[in-house]
Amino acid sequence: MARRHDLTDAEWAALEPLLPVRRRPGRPSTWTKRQLLDGIRWRTRVGADTGRAYPRVKRKNRGR
């Protein structure tokens, strides 16, 4: 389902050849490259701060 700020098919057609090709076998990616780029664009557009999205968890003293 495409949202209004996602890449259009024309934009994706221009960007896809510029991305690196997967070279070695392994577990397939959870997200497509298009989904990753849409996520990166969303983060830069809304200015989401990772520090506020994921508050730091205090480490417990492990007997050291």
C-alpha beads as a LAMMPS data file, in Angstrom:
LAMMPS data file: protein, C-alpha beads

64 atoms
63 bonds

1 atom types
1 bond types

-500.0 500.0 xlo xhi
-500.0 500.0 ylo yhi
-500.0 500.0 zlo zhi

Masses

1 110.0

Atoms # bond

1 1 1 0.000 0.000 0.000
2 1 1 1.613 3.207 -1.161
3 1 1 1.280 6.282 0.995
4 1 1 1.332 9.804 -0.354
5 1 1 4.978 10.432 0.587
6 1 1 6.341 7.105 -0.664
7 1 1 8.468 6.900 -3.782
8 1 1 6.514 6.871 -7.012
9 1 1 7.169 4.141 -9.554
10 1 1 9.021 6.643 -11.755
11 1 1 11.253 7.774 -8.869
12 1 1 11.957 4.164 -7.901
13 1 1 12.805 3.264 -11.521
14 1 1 15.424 6.046 -11.511
15 1 1 16.929 5.049 -8.128
16 1 1 16.892 1.255 -8.292
17 1 1 19.788 0.870 -10.791
18 1 1 21.990 3.022 -8.523
19 1 1 21.658 0.711 -5.509
20 1 1 24.166 -2.087 -4.850
21 1 1 23.287 -5.627 -5.854
22 1 1 23.293 -8.388 -3.265
23 1 1 26.449 -10.442 -3.781
24 1 1 26.393 -13.297 -1.333
25 1 1 23.692 -15.753 -0.375
26 1 1 22.103 -15.716 3.020
27 1 1 18.918 -14.955 4.823
28 1 1 16.658 -12.730 2.742
29 1 1 16.080 -9.203 3.966
30 1 1 12.953 -8.470 5.983
31 1 1 12.268 -5.280 4.014
32 1 1 12.708 -4.429 0.359
33 1 1 15.159 -1.722 -0.639
34 1 1 12.219 0.447 -1.625
35 1 1 10.719 0.133 1.872
36 1 1 14.078 1.006 3.450
37 1 1 14.431 4.129 1.319
38 1 1 10.874 5.181 2.145
39 1 1 11.695 4.748 5.842
40 1 1 14.872 6.814 5.570
41 1 1 12.996 9.551 3.719
42 1 1 10.281 9.540 6.396
43 1 1 12.865 9.900 9.184
44 1 1 14.528 12.874 7.504
45 1 1 11.206 14.494 6.587
46 1 1 9.630 14.388 10.054
47 1 1 12.876 14.792 11.946
48 1 1 12.336 11.741 14.137
49 1 1 14.943 11.681 16.878
50 1 1 16.231 8.209 17.739
51 1 1 17.156 9.356 21.228
52 1 1 13.552 10.173 21.974
53 1 1 12.103 7.228 20.091
54 1 1 14.300 4.780 22.011
55 1 1 15.110 6.112 25.479
56 1 1 18.378 4.937 26.895
57 1 1 18.105 2.028 29.236
58 1 1 20.297 2.174 32.300
59 1 1 22.637 -0.750 32.518
60 1 1 22.387 -2.755 35.666
61 1 1 25.480 -3.257 37.731
62 1 1 26.705 -6.708 36.804
63 1 1 28.927 -7.173 39.826
64 1 1 31.882 -5.375 38.344

Bonds

1 1 1 2
2 1 2 3
3 1 3 4
4 1 4 5
5 1 5 6
6 1 6 7
7 1 7 8
8 1 8 9
9 1 9 10
10 1 10 11
11 1 11 12
12 1 12 13
13 1 13 14
14 1 14 15
15 1 15 16
16 1 16 17
17 1 17 18
18 1 18 19
19 1 19 20
20 1 20 21
21 1 21 22
22 1 22 23
23 1 23 24
24 1 24 25
25 1 25 26
26 1 26 27
27 1 27 28
28 1 28 29
29 1 29 30
30 1 30 31
31 1 31 32
32 1 32 33
33 1 33 34
34 1 34 35
35 1 35 36
36 1 36 37
37 1 37 38
38 1 38 39
39 1 39 40
40 1 40 41
41 1 41 42
42 1 42 43
43 1 43 44
44 1 44 45
45 1 45 46
46 1 46 47
47 1 47 48
48 1 48 49
49 1 49 50
50 1 50 51
51 1 51 52
52 1 52 53
53 1 53 54
54 1 54 55
55 1 55 56
56 1 56 57
57 1 57 58
58 1 58 59
59 1 59 60
60 1 60 61
61 1 61 62
62 1 62 63
63 1 63 64
